[in-house]
């Protein structure tokens, strides 16, 4: 039996992601049938944004009210939710249960699949803020789908209704996919934090640093859009300036902690990108040798006292 392309939708969990998806699909004519959540307030907010859908306390009522149910709870309870659900044989093959975790396996939904229910994964590559503006800002982002063919078609239709882009990944790849995505999200923020931390040594506070850095970051992202990854790199590696790299490594090493190691390992990646240019910058061999030598010196240096590192709030990063 083909799965309906315009199903009724339910949510188990009513956090930021669920509230945004529910509001967006309701706006586009989908019926949000029911929601269940440990938080009554979150359920109320979702129902208010999604056409006053039914609020229930029993998870079983969600799967009875909706054809397609999204499990939008923390990863460590997805499996527990799936084990609580009981589908009638008459309805099972026309129902679907989908979780919205980027990291966890779809196999967590095996208790439902064993009853004949279609199961899958649906993960928006978006940082949900909880603001109403998320509904509009979601447009244009990618949403990763992992599902069998009948359900895949319905999920792709739902992605299209959000004006988003479907992205498929193979089974078993979710942890690598999700871990790698951190570089475009939290790790990008961490890079800014490292920049701000280093600039404090020259007397710039966080507000002043961010005011200076954010426009440059925005231009960098635009350059990636216009020129691609290798075309967007700038700075001493792109010019093949080994003397600047050597001086920067020495300066950061003098500060202690993990500043030099982090800079060196990221410089490795920049050098790899620079090699993709045609022609590649001269001096890359010398830059890479300088970086590897600095990392080796860092490995040969005794690690800082663990208790001191913990007291400072910084964990030493060993290359």
N, C-alpha and C positions, 0 to 999 in steps of 0.2 A: 504494500500500500504506500503510495507516495505521501511524503510528509507535507502538510499544508504550507504554502509560501507566506501566508498571512495568518499566523497562529495567534491564539490568545496567549498572553504572557503572564507569568507569575514570578515572584522573587522570594527567595529564602535568604534573608539578610537585607538590610535597608540602609546601608552606608552611603558614602558619597557616590561611588560608582553606580550603585543600584538606583539612587535617586535621579542621577543624571540620565541614565539610559531610559528609565521609566518615563521621565518627563519628555525626553526627546521622541520616543516612539509614540507616546500619547499625542504629542503635537502632530505627528504624521499619520494619525488615524488608526493606530494599533490599540486594541483593547488590553489594558492592564487589569487583569482579573483579580489578583490577590497578592498580598504580601504578608510575610511572617518574619518577625525579628524579636530578639531579646529586648530591644529598646522600643518601648511604646511610642516614645517621641519621634524616633527615626521612622517608624512605620507610619505615624501620622503625617510626617513631612512628605514621605514618598506618596502616600495616598492623595494628599492635597495637590501635589504637583502632577499627578497622573490620573486626574479625572475621578477622584474619590473612589479608588478601587477598594475592594473588600480587605479589611484588616483582620487577620486570624491569628490565633495563638497556637494552633495545632498545625504542624508542618504538613500533615496529611491533607488538610483542607486546601493547601496551595496546589498540590498536584491534582486534586479533584476539580479545582476551578479552572485550571489553565492547561493548555496543550503543551506549551514550552515553558519550562521553569528554569530560571537562572539561579544558581547557588552562588551567592555573593558574600560568603562568610570567610573568616580567616582560614588560611591553608590547613592549619592543624585540626580543624573540625569538619572539613569537607567530607571526609570519609564517614565520620560519625553521622552526619546528616543523611548521607546516602543509605546507610544501614537502617535508618528509621522509616524509610518510605516503602509503602506497600501498594503496588499497582494491581488492579484487577486484570485478569487475563483478557477481558473484552476490550480494555482501553490501552493496554501496555504498548502494542505495536503502533499506536497512533500518537504516542507521547514522547517527549524528549526531556532530558535532564542535562544541563550544561553548566559547568563551573567557569568562573571568570578569573582564575588564578593564572598568572603567567608562568609560574615555576612548577606547580604540582602536576603530576601525571593525571591524565584522564582516567587511568585505571582506578583512581579513588572512587569513581562512580560505578565500579563493577557490580555492586549489589543491585543497582537499578538495571544495568545492562543484562544481568542474568535473568531478570524478569521479562525481557523482551523489549525494554525501553531503549531508544536511541540515546547515545551519550556523546558529549563533545566538550571542547574547550573554546572559550571566546574571550580574548584578552585585548582590551584597548591599550594601545601605546600612548597613554596620556596621563598626565599628573592631575588627578582630580582634586580640586580645591574646596569643594562643597558649596561654591557660589552658584547662583542661578545662571551666571554667564557661561558656566561649563557647557550648557546645552548647545550654545552657539559656537563656542570655541572648539568643541569636539570635531566639528566638520573639518575634513581634510586629513585627519590623523589615520594611521593604519590600525587595523584590528586583526589580530592573529586568530585564525580558525583552525581547529583540528576536529574533524567529524567525518563520519561515513557519508557517502554520496547523497542519500535522501535528505539528511539533516544539513549537510554542507550547503545545499542549494538554498534552503530556508535561511540559514545564517548569513549567507552572502546577500540575500535580499534585504535582510535586516541591516546589514552594514551599508548597503546602498541607500536605504531610507535615512540613514544618519549622515549621508554625504561623506562617508569615510571610504577607505581603501582596504579591501580584503587582502590578507597576507596568510599564506598557507605554510605550515611547518610539518615535518614528518613526525610520526609517533616516536616518543622517546627523546625528543630534542628540546623539550620545554625548559629544562634547567639551564642548559647552555644558552638558549635563546634569551631567557630572562636575566641570567647573570651578565651576559654581554651588554644587554640594554642599559645596565647601570652606568655604563660609560657616557651615555647620552643624557643621563638624568642625575642621580645623586653624585656620581663621580665628577660630573661637570661642575656641580656645586662645590664639591670638595676641592677641585682645582682652584676655584675662586677663593675658597677659604685659605688655601695654601698661599696664594698670591697676597691676600689681605694680611695674613700672619707675617709674611716676610717683609712687607712694606711697613709694618709697625716698627721694624728696626730702623727705619729712616724717618720716623716721626709722623707717618700718615695713619689716621684712625680709619675705622671700618667704613664709616659713611663716605669719607673723602675718597677712599680707595674704590669703593663700588661705583661712585659717581664717575670716576675716571675709567673704570674697567668695563662697565656694562655697554657703553657705546662701541667699544672695540670688539667685545664679544658679539654684539649684534652684527657689526660689519663682517666679522669672521664667518658667521653663519651665512650671511648673504654671499660671501665669496665662495663658500662651499657649494651653494646652490648654483652660482654662475660658472664656476671653474672646476668643480669636483674636488676631491680630497687632496690630491697631490698639487693641484693648482692653487689651493688656498693657503698652503703653508708659507710662513714668512719668518724672518729672523735669521740668526747666524747660520743655522743648518742649511737653509735654502740658499744662502750665499757661499756656503763652504768655508765659513770663517772659523777655523779650528782654534785660533788664539782666543777668541771671545768665549767659546765653549769651555776651553781649559780654565780661563779666569773665572767664569761663572761657577764651575764645579769646585774650584778652590775656595771661592767666597762662601758657597753654601756649606762646604765641608767644615769650614771654620765655625759655623753656627752650631754644629753638632746635631744631635737627634737624627732624623731620617730625611732632612731636606735635600742633601746631595743625592742620596740614593733614589729618591722619587724623581728628581729632575733628570738624573742620568737614565733611568729606565724609560721615561717618557721621551727623552731625546733619541733613544734607540728607535722608537716608533716613528718619530719625525724623520729620522735618517732613512728609514725604510720607505716612507712616502716620497722623500726627495729622489730616491733611486728610480721611481716610476716616471720621473720627468724626462723629457727628451729635448735637449741633452740633460743628463743629470749634472748637478753642480759638481765642480771640482772640489777636492778636499774631503769627500765623504769617507774615504778609507781612513784618513787621519782622524776625523771626528769620531768614527766608530771605535778606533783603537784607543783614543783618549777616554771615551766613555767606559769601555771595558776595563781599562786600567784603573779608573777611578772606582768602579764597582768592586774590583778585586781588592783594592786598598780598603774599601769599606768592609768587605768580608773578613779581612785580616785584622781589623780593629776590634778589640773586645767589645761585646754588646754592653750598653748601659745597664746599670743596676735596675732590675725589674721593678722593685718597689719605688725607686725614684721616678721611673717612667710612669707608673700608675698614679703616683701623687701629682705629677705634672699634667695628667690627663692625656698623655700622648703615649702610644704604643710604638716602640722602635720598629721600623720597617726594614727588614734585612733582605737584600737582593738575592 
